[in-house]
Amino acid sequence: MKVAFLDLHAVNARHDAEIRAAMAACLDSGWYVLGRQVQAFEAEFGAYCGSRRALGVGNGLDALTLSLRALDIGPGDEVIVPGHTFIATWLAVTAVGADPVPVDVCEGSGNIDPSLIEAAITPRTRAIMPVHLYGQPADMPAILGIARRHGLAVVEDAAQAHGAMLAGQVCGSFGDLAGFSFYPGKNLGALGDGGAVVCADELYAERIERLRNYGSRVRYQHEELGCNSRLDELQAAILRVKLAHLNADNQRRRDIAARYVAGLSELDRLGLPEVIPGAQPVWHLFVVRSSERDALQAYLAEQGIQTLIHYPTPPHRQPAYRGAAASAARLPVSERLASSVLSLPMGPHLDDAQVDWVVNVIHQFFERRRS
């Protein structure tokens, strides 16, 4: 049985008629930048995230970068980030001229370990940027407590956590600002790039509105040095369609995750994701851990099952961050995860038979290794 890691054609085909109608309406409107579709999506997504303001921007990296700019974080400042994450988390900090300070993560979730944060705080620290990695909420109560004690801002990297909740509160509504990505493979994915900043503070929202649009809110009046990072009107129309189906898609992901857990929990040589109390993940990815990761991935591929690795090289080992490799001694879990994590097929396009086939093949692999 062939099992794709993610079949975007199948994901989007379920809403084909609605998406085409939304695109046609946008085309017919004659207004293609910061128009009614963006305004409507911003209102709907802001409400989805807890009645906060949402500002559409060009992509998830821009959402994080503009969030830091709204906080006036720049050269000489430090921002605490997880050691295990997609590099965009670090790049946003570097983009504003600040320094990313990595903190190690919890092995079971890949999220930043709150017990290690305070040791990384210096007089230059301005913010903490937790990531809700793989759609699993980070331990926000602990992180917010640390931030309050030290007078730090909190910017959530919620790029993989559309609709994830912790103690009944939606991810993206905990911090001062939050950055979302609408890259096509996300739980809420556009048909191209897109992102949003979510915040409650109206002053931050007004600042983002200026920064994303050349530093201007009134045409030809530029109050500061901004950029061009605006959610496309056509993508906003598509996202409005898909937002209406997000809760159902997330529930299907939860059902698949539960099926994986039930089928794989007896394998003592395979580490499964660990969920903190009160969390309701949205399973953007379902990531297992194994010291035999590469052999397992190869065996699954032989049986027609596609898997991916998120992420094989941590940011501190990337050529873009030459010199940061010295952080490795402080990041043993991040180092371990890079060589052991494997992302299994996940998405609302999967049926139970495909999930069961993945489970069966993983069992076959470990049985063969034992014999």
N, C-alpha and C positions, 0 to 999 in steps of 0.2 A: 504494500500500500504506500503510495506517495503522500507525504505530508509536508506541505510547505511551511516554512517558519512563519511567514505572514503573506497572505494573498490579498493585496490591496485591491485588485480587480474585483474579487469576490466580496470584499468588505463594502466597496462603494456601489457595486451592482445592485445590492439590496435596496438602495434608495435612488436608483437611476432616474426614475421619472421625476421625483421631487427635485433632484439636483439639476436636471436639465431645465425644468421649469424655472428654478431660481436663477440659473444662468441666463435664460432667455429674458426674464424680467429685468435683470441687471443690464443686459445689452440694450433692451428697448428703452431704458430710462434715459440714456444719454449722459449719465453722470458716473464717472468711473474712479474718482479719488475722493476719499473722506465724504462720502454721500450718505444717503439714507440707510443703506445696507450696513455700513460700518456703525452708524449711530445705533441702529436697532440691535446689532449683535453686541455692541458694548453694553447696552442696557440689559440684554438678556443674560450675557455671560457674567456681568457684575452681580446680578440677582442670584444666579446659580452659585456664585462664590460667596454668598452671604450678604447680599444687598450692598456690596462695595462698588467703588468706581472701577471700571475696566477701560483701558486705553489700548486700542489695537495698534501694533507696531509691526515692523517688517519680519521679525523672526524671534526665536527664543533668546538668542545671544543678545540681540538689541534690547530685549525686555529687561534682562539682568543688568546690562551696561547702563541703560537709561535710569534704572532704579538707583544704581550707585551714584549716578550724576545728580539725581534729584536730592540725594542726601549730602551733596557737596563733598563726596569722598574722592580723593585725588592723590597726587604725588606726596610721598612721605607717610601716607596712611597704610594701615594693614587691615586685611579682611580675613577672618578665619573661614576656611573651606575644608571639606572632607578630602582625605587622601585618595579615596576611591570614588570616582565620578567621571562623567564625560568631561572632556577638556573645556567645554564652553563655560563651566562654572569658574574655572581659573581665568580663562581668557577675558571674561567680563571685568574682573578685578584689574588685570593688567591693562585693559583698554582705557581705564580711567587714570592710569599712572600709579595705582596703589600696588601693594605687594600681597599676593596670596600666601597665607600661612596655613599649611596643611595640618590637620588633626586626624588621627587614625579613626577607624570605623568599627562598628559592631559586626562580627563575623556573620551572624545569622541574617542580617538585613542589608548590610553594606552601608547603612546610614551612619552619620557622624556619631561618635561616642561622647555623650555629654560629660562623662566623668573625666575626660581628658582636655576639655576646652579651657578651663580656667588656667591651667599651666601654660597655655599658649598665649594668654593675654599679656600685652605689654602696654606702655603708655601711648604707643602709636596705634593701637587697635581701635577701629571705629565701628566695625560691624561683624556679625556672624552670618554666614550664608549657608544654612543647612539645605541639603537636597533630599527631597522625598523620592529616594532612588527606587527605580523599578515600579513606582506606584505605591510604595510602602511609606506611610507617614513616619517622619522622623519624630523623635521624642520632644515635641514642641514645649510642653510644660517645663521640662528640665532646662531646655535651651533658653526659653524666655526668662526663667528665673535667673539664670546666669547673666543674661543681657541686662536685666533690670538692676542687678547688684552692681554692675560695672558701667552702667550708662551707655550701653551699646545699642546700635540699631540692629534689626533683624530683617534680612531679605531672603525670602523663601525661593529656592529654585524648585518650582513646581512643574517643570517641563514634562514630567512623566506621570503627573498625579491628578489629572482632571477628574474631580469628583471623589477623590480619596478623602476619608474622614478619620478624625481622632476624637473620641469622646463626644461624638455628635457634631463636631465642628469641621467645616470643609477646609482642606488644605488650600493655602493661598489666602486664608483669612486670619492667620495667626500673627504674622509679622507686620512690620511697617509697610513693606511692599512685597509683592511676589511677581515672579516672572514665569509666564507660560509659553510653551512652544506649540504650534499647530502644524509642525512638520507632518507630511502625509502618513507616516507610520504611527503617530501618537494615537491615544485613545480617542481624542477629538482632533482629527487630522484634516487639514485642508487638501486641495489638489495642487499644492505648491507650498512655498514658505509662508509663514505667518506667525505672529506672536501677540502677546498682550501683557501689559502691566496691570496688576490689580492692587488697589490700595483703598484705605478708608479716609485718609487725610486729603481734604480738598486742595490744600496748597501743593501737595505732592502731585495730585492729578493735574492741576493747572500747569505745573512745571513740565510734566511729561508731555502734555499737549503742545507746549511750546517747543521742547527739545526735539520731538519727533518730526516737526514741521519747520525746519530751518530756523528754530528759535523764535517762531512767530505764531501769534494767535490772531492778529489782525493783518490782513494782506499788505505786504510790502513794509511792514513794521517789524523789525527783528530786534527783540529785546536782549538776546544772548546768542552765543555761538551754538547753534543747533545742528541737526543733521536731517537727512531724508530717510525716515523709517516709519512708513505708514502702512497699516494693514490694507491690502488691496480690496477694493469694493467687491470684486467678483468673488474673492476668497471669503469675504464676510458673508455673502449670500449663501455660499456652499456651507459654511460653518453653522449658519442658522438652521439649516436643514438637519445637519448631523447632531447639533446640540440637542434637538428634540428626541433623538434616539440614544443619547449618551448613557443615560441611566440603565436602559435595557442592555446595551452593549457591555457596560461595566458588570452587570449582574451575570451575563454569560461568561465573562472572564472569571468571575468569582466561582461560578459553577465548575469551570474547567480546572481552576486551581485546586478546588476541593477534590476533584476526581484524581488529579495528580497526587495530592497528599495521601488520599486513601489508598492509592495503588502503590505508592513508593515508600511509605513510612517504615516498612519493615526492613528496608535495605540499610544495614548499619554502615555501609561504605559509601553512602550517598548522603550529603548534607542538604536538607530541605530549608526553604525560607522560614524564618522565625518572625512571628507577628507580635508586636508589643501589645500589652493589654489595652483594650478600648479602641484599637485601630481597625479600620475597615479599608483594606487596600483595594486598589482597582486593577492590580496585576497587569500593568503595562508590559512587564516581562515576568516570566516565571523562571527564576534562576536557581539551579542546583549547584552543589559543590562536590568535587571529587578530585582526589590526588591522581586519578587515572583519567582525567578530563580528555586529553587528546585522543587516547585510545577509544574512549566511549564515544566521542564525537565522530571518529572515523567509522566505528561500527554502526552507529545510527545512520550515517550517510550511505553506507552499503545497503541498508535496508530501506532506503528511500525517504529517510527522515532528515529534514534540514534543520540544523541548529546554528546558533551564532554565539559569539563570545563578547559580553559587555562587562568589562573592557580588558583587552589583552595586555595593554601597556598603560600603567597609571600616569597621570599628568607629570609627576615628578621624574619619570623616566623618559619623557618625550624630548626629542631634540629641541623643540621650541622652548623648553625650560632647562636649558643647559645650566648646570650648577645646582639645580634643585635636587639632583640625585642624592645629595648629602642628607636629605630628609628621610631616606630609606630606613635608617636605623630607628627613627621615631614612628615608622609606619609599617610595623611587621604584619598586621592583619591586611592592610591594603596590598602589600607585596604578595601575601599568600593568596588573596582572592584573585589577583591577576593571573595566577597560574592554575586556578582550580574552578573558576566559575564557568557555567555553561547554561545558555538560555534555551529552554525547550520551546517548541511551537506554542504560540499563544495568540488568540484573537477570536472575535465573534464568528469568524468564518469556519472554525473547526467544529466537527460533529463529534459525538461521544465515541464513535467507532475509531476515529483517528486518534483521539486522546488515549483510548485503551490500547491501540497498537503501539504508541510511543511507550506506554508503561510496560507492555509485554516485551518489547525489544530491549528496554533497559534491564529488565529481569534476566533476559537471555544473556546479555553481556556479562553480568556479574556471575551468573551460573557457570558460564564458560570459563571465566577467569578462575573460579574456585576449582574447577575440574582440570 
